[in-house]
Amino acid sequence: RLLAVQREMVSAVAHELRTPVARLRFGLEMAGSAQNPEARARYLEDMDGDIDDLDRLVDEMLVYTRLERGSPELTFQAVDLSALVDQVIGELAPLRSSVRVERGACVLADDGSTVVEAEPHYLRRALSNLITNAMRHAETRVQVSFVIDAERAQLAVDDDGPGVPEEAWEKVFAPFLRLDDSRTRASGGHGLGLSIVRRISYWHGGRSQIGHSELGGARFSLVWPRKQPGQ
């Protein structure tokens, strides 16, 4: 079974690499035969975007591999969830001006605290992946909310896109999977973002979930213990 999974992963990686490499080759040919500096600059700019795409793919593959093999080294710390949400929204919202990314209803702990225990780097990565995924599929809105109680913390990201059919809810977390529907065709991404979210939730002793959003699209959420064992 392990060998079969490895073969599937190698095949998927090769498939993901093929498209940006082909675009780079095409860009080189076109830049070499460009009739004027403006056309050449345009092809070079497109090639730069393809290199960024390859860089993101390699980064996601490395993160996924670290989370998938054995037990990664996690240093749990106190994290201000409210500040983290505002920070990540501020960084990602400008990347797609046609989509409004905003905070939704947030429920603080009974004592008014927004502090939870988590591995800061990986929690930030999970939230970034969820928001990026929502922005990729949203029509106009993405909403980020959280709920904190005595025992659990929950982050949720809603979008007003086409949503995900219920029969595919578990499949969306599989690495490199692309659903053949309006939510995934030509929407970009490499199919690793949600797989990384699931692994991060697992190593936090929690779970990742998907459901229908009140905005009309999908709701992805991450739930984990507010206090980690032994902390």
Steps between C-alpha positions, in 0.01 A plus 500: 500500500784740590670437165171563320457832683857600415443419132180707502685792658786485250252489213305793644814709552612432143159609374508821707849587375415441135277806452727778636804343331314493167398863546861596574621325185234677294590835660868454418420426137267798470739738679778395265291581194327812640483784250537784752616564860143535629402152379822352638438663839146359506623145438772538763241620751285193429806278547570664834147407607561139394818492710301628799248223434776238505641651818161475673461139388840401638426680828164322539659164421768553766245605763272207419790254516609629842146463635439161340808315623512400866444760769615853406666710767233738626556770761161601634469858620234748603356655183264798485247365252335837440830667414599210275173521305540875447863460393438224245195678357708816464768312308275301267204732433689727254591203279154487340331838501170366364445294816431663837669311784364593842449379853172332579340445840766404754424349841756564772562282804286568807778710652530706181828337400593422139812302594532134401784248503638403160816474294511859365665429165273211407179663627582803288565273203167322547307827520683641197421187299131515594468868408698458177278206402186702573626804305576278203140380477299793639283722284523813714531414872711303745426506871732387780368427848599318816343355814690442824360321804656339805602185313519569127594757241348513154600698192254517211533645150188551286470597134219581259634282219340191343555282808599133511251212451454293816621180333837669444550643849760243604671497162595869511757428771685241291839620367507623139130428450306724262124461493347508153251776569461875477679553830827349388535533123749768400510634855871455558667346801683170521262291708725495808367795701207320661706183552746711699213644706380149585846389610546814713166439670599137562829594669309749716271222621211648305316459172422687180145517367303618200135596471255737336547871563226751571670711232398237246835331445719281717601525864834353603580483869783394726423381855760412764539490881548847645763363739747242375582200723811555708509874439 
